[in-house]
């Protein structure tokens, strides 16, 4: 019995990076399209690396179903659902600071259940 309790105590102190509450990530297609996710999940939108002098901008509706977790990063954008419903998300790559027509446009039809 003592050996069992000692092994439980040792295992309880082990560090791990497994998180049972970490949201499941849904990967969107790089070219745009329809995406469906649930509350508690996370949406990843991959973005091509912006050329020097260009930046990605979210051009979204006033009422949103998902919200960006931060600015665009090297691996893309991450979004968290904030309400149930549908949203047409538009992301544009244009010359910084916001000049001229967009060089590339990605459109996603997002449904949060």
Buried (B, 14 or more C-beta within 10 A) or exposed (E): EEEEEEEEEEEEEEEEEEEEEEBEEBEBEEEBEEBEBEEEBBBBBEBEEBEEEBBBBBEBEEEBBBEBEEEBEEEBBBBBBBEEEEBEBBBBBBBEEEEEEBEEEBEBEBBBE
